[in-house]
Amino acid sequence: MRKAGIVGGRGDEARIAHTWLVSAPDTAELVRRFRARASHLDRRLAAGSLAAAAWGGLQDSVPRGGVISLHARVQGVGSDAWEDASLAQIWFRGGADYIVPRADAGIFTLGSYPRDPERAAPLERLADEIHRVTEGQVTPVGDVSRRLGHERPITVRNSAVTGRVHIRWDASNIWLIPVARPDIDVEDARRELARRFLHWLGPATKADLARWTGTSPADATVTWRAIEAELAPVEVDGRPRFLLGADVDAFERAGPIRGCRLLPQDDPFTKLDHDLLVPDATIRLMALPKVGASPGYIPGAVLVDGKVVGGWQRQGRKVTIHPFPGARIGAAAREAVEREALTMPIAGPGAPSVAWSGGA
């Protein structure tokens, strides 16, 4: 890796004077290594370190996906880990079910709060109404919607960015939890959310930040400018990206990842850059399909030594592994994958089991 001259192009992302160039064969590997290490997939944290494992937010939209992401990062995770007192469930960016550190819930809610007063005002009124009709009590979302006269329960999800509504989702039912507004300045929340995004999912772009936070491009631009002095440009396969300057050394020196993990759909590690994770678009469908595409099951990703080597699916407590065609999964790795599947913290009747598709 070497320092180079001014980044070409126009706009905010071309302002910083220097960039780091990484030789093309190494960039995808460095991105994988850095993101795996930043999000605690290089080694499991000590038992009970659930808030640390959820520091960057864990999506929980697929039933118990958040628990499986915790299991990939923390020792001794149980099926009820999502209810730990150190964690909270929210609708991130106004819709996606997420598990976040309870102490930092304001970062993940107010961090996506719109700057436009005309957009913010109706959201505050909605939160006011939710507090009124629930009378401060945990209430099923369907009941709240009916009391508000909303035809679709999804409408109330928009209230999440006020920071005044949390949720409880047990994989079958959703309850709303009215809470006090977080004690954090909104601009501080926006900046910190951007930093967390870049630390876990960098190198990335301003457009990536807007999509991940669910904010408008204009709002993402203001937030990006607010932390611009903290950023360092990096070229990834010829494309300009950005890291936190404090992470450049860790990115440059990121060593190989060892071990096996089964990651759920929308795990932070697989959230961006599917082409860097699995270059072949055809086999990528088995583990990382595009929105609207499906291999016939809800896929997760099989991670072996930091590389996605297949997909997996779950039916109850049975896990089926779908290795990519031609993937070389040795005996030791195969045993480790099966151990991950059999120790997955999913409650239910019967014993856990694992199978391999395609005669693998």
N, C-alpha and C positions, 0 to 999 in steps of 0.2 A: 504494500500500500504506500502511496506517496502523495505529498501535497502538490496541488496543481493551481492553475490560475483561475481567473474569474469565471463564474458559471454563466454560460450564454443564456439568451432568452429575455423575455420581458416580464414585468410585473414584480410582485413582492418576492417571489421565490428566486429571483435573479439578483437580489441586492447584495448578498453576502459575498465577500471578496474571494474566498478560497473554498476549494472542495477537496474531498478525498476520493481518489480514483482507485478502484479495486480491479485487478485483472479479471476479465470476463468469466473465465472458468470458475472463479472463486466466489463471486458475489452472491449467488443463490445460496451456496453453502454457508457463507458468513451470516446472511440474513436468518437462515434457519437456526444456526447455532446461537446467535445473539437472542432471538426471540424466545427460544426454548429456555435459555438460561435466565433471561429477564423475568419470564413468567413461571419460574420454578419447576420446569420439566427436566432439568438436568439431574436433580436429586430431590427426593421427597423431604419436605419440612418436618420438623418434629411434631408428634401427635398434639393436637389442640391448636395448631397454628393456622386456624381457618381464616381469620381476618387477613393475615399476611398473604395467604394463597388467593384471596379474593381482592387483593389490593387494586387490581386493574379492572375489576368487574368480571363476573362469570355469567354468561347467558344461560338461562334456565327454561327456555321456551319448549324444547323437547322434554317430555316428562323425565324429571330427575337428571337432566343434563348437567345442571349445576353441581349436583352431588358427585357425578362421575368426574367432572372437572376437578373437584376438590380431591377425590380419591387419587387422581393422577399426580397430585402435588403434595399431599399430606399423608403421613403415616396414620394408620388406625382410624380411618374415616368410617363412620357408621351410616346407616340408611337415613337416620334422622339428623344428619349434620346440618341440613339446611335450616333447622330450627334453633341452632346454637345462638345463645344470647349475643355473641359478638357479631352476628350477621343480620342483615335486613334484606327483605325482598322488595323490589321496586319495579315499576314500569320504566325502564330506561329509554331515553329519547322519546318518551310519550307513547310507548307501546310494547317493547320487548321485555319479557320477564327476565330479571337479573337478580343475582345474589351479590351483595356488596358489603363491605365492612360497615357495621351499624354506625360507628363513630364518624364515618366519611359519607354517609348517605346524602348529605347536602351537596357534596362535590358532584355526585352523579345525577342529582335532580336539578338543582339550580345551575349546574354547569351547562345545561342545555336550555336555560331560560331565554326566551326571545328578548332582544333589545328593543324591538318595536313596541311602543306602549299600546298600540291598537291591537296587537296580537296578544300581549300579556294580560290586558285587562279582562277579557272574557275567561281566560284561564283562571285568574284569581276569583272571579265570580263563581266559576264552576266549583273550585275548591271550597269557597264559602258555602255553597249549597250542599256539597257533600258533607261538610261538617254539621250543617244544620239538620239534614235528614237522618244522619246516623246518630245524632246526639252524642257524638264523641265515642261511639261504641264500634267494635269490630263487627262489620255487617256484610252479608253476601252481596257480591257485586250486582246480581240480578235484582235484589231488593232495592238497592240504591238506584239503579236505573229506572225501575218502575216508579219509585217515589219522586224521581226527578222528571218523569214523563218522557224519558228517552226510549226510543224504539230499539236502539241497539246498545248493549252494554259497553261495546268498544269505545263509545264516545267518552266515557269517564276516564279512559286512559290518558287523555290529554292533560288531565289535572296533575299528573305526576311531576312535571317540570316545575311546579310551584314549590316542591319539597314538602307539601302539607298532606300528601296521601301516600302511604305505603300499602303493600298488599301482603296477603298470605295465600300461597298457592300450594296445595298438597298433591298436585298432578291430576286432580279431578275437579276441584272447586276453587274459586277465588273469592276471598274476602277483602274488603277495603278497610284500611286502618287509618283513621284520621290522626294526624300528628301535628305538633307545633312546627312552625316555620324554622328551618335550620338556622343556627346561630353562626352564619358565615356570610361574608360579603359576596354578592353575586359575581362581581368581577374576579374576586379571588377564586371562587369556585370554577369559573370558566377557565382561568389560567391553569389551575391545578389539574382539571380534567384533561386539558390538552397535554400537559406534561406526562400524565399517567398513560395517555394514549401513545405518545411517542416513546416512552420508556418500554412499554410492553409490545407495541406493534410497529415501532420504527425499524428501519428508515421508512418514512411515509411522506405524504404530501398534504397540502392544505385542503385539497378536495377530499382526500381520505378522511381527514379530521371532520369535515362537514358531514360526510355520509355516516361516519361512526357515531357522532354526537346527535345526528338528526337536526342540526341547525341549518339555517340558510347560508348560502355562500357568503353573503355580506357579513353575517355574524361571525362565521369562521374566519374571515379575513381580519376582522378587528381583533379577535382573540389571537390569531397567528402573529399579527404585528406586535401585540403586547408581550409576547415571549420571544420575538425574533432574535433578540440579542443573545438568547440562551441556546440558539440552534446552530448546528453545523451541517453544511450540505454534504451529501454523499451521492456518488453516481452508482446506481445498481443496474448492471447490464445496459449501460448507456442512457439510463433514465435518471433525471435529477430527483433525489429524495432528500429528506432531512432527518437528523437525529438530534437529541439533546446533546449539546456540547460535552456535558459531563459523561455521556455514554460512548464517546468516540473511541476511547482507549479499550473499553470492554468489547466494543464491536470489532475493533481491529484484532484483538487478541482472543476472540471467542474460540475456545477449543472444541474438539469433537464431543458429541453427546453420546452417552452410552446408556443402554437399557431399553425397555419396552413400555409403552403406554397405549391404552385404548382411549382415544379422545372422542367426546360426543360431537355431534353436529354443532357448529358455531362456537366451538372452543376458541379462546383467544389465539392460539397458535395457528389455527386454520382459518381465521377470519378474513385475512387479506392474501392477495397474491397467490391464488391457487396455481397459476402457471409456474411460479417459482417452486412450489411444493411438489407438483406433479406436472412436468412439462408436457407429457403426452395427453392431449385432450380427450382421447377415446377412453383410456383407462382411468383418467381423472374422474369420470362419471361414477365409478364404483365407490368413491370415497368423498369426493368434493363436487357434487353436481351443482350446476347453475340453478338459480331460482326458477322454478317451473319445470325443471328436469328431474328425473328420478330413475334410479336403477331398479325400482320395484320394492324398495324398502327405505327406511329412514337411516341413512348411512352415517357411521362415525369413521374415524381414521385410525388405522393401525400404524403406530410410530415405532420404528426399530432403529436404534442408534441415531435418532434425530431425523430420520427420513420416513416419509409416508410410503408404506409398502403394500397397502391394501385397505379395504374397507371392512366394516363389521356392522352387524345388526343385532338387535335384542328383541326377543319375544318372551315376556315374563322374565324368568331367570336363565333362559337359554340364550347363549351368545353364539352367533355363527360368524366365522372369520372368512372373508373373501379376499385371498391374496391376489395381487396384480399378476397377470400373465407374465411368466418369466422371472418373477421376484424370487430371489434366493434367500430363503429364510432357513437358516441352519437349525440343527436340533436344539441347541441351547436357546436360541431366540424363540423357536416354536414353543418350547417349554415355558419360557418367560411370558409369552403372549397368553398361553392357556392359564397360567397362574393369575395374570391380570384379569382375565375373564371370570375365573372362578371366585375371585375375591372381590368382584364388583359389589359395592354396598347397595344392593337392590333388595328390598323386602318382598316377600311373596311366598306362596305355597310351593312345596317341592324343593329339591336340591338344585343348586346351580349346575349347569352343564355347558359344554363348549363343543362345537363341531366346526369342521373345515369344509368349505364348498369346493366343487370342482375336482374332487378326488385328491385334494392336497394332503 
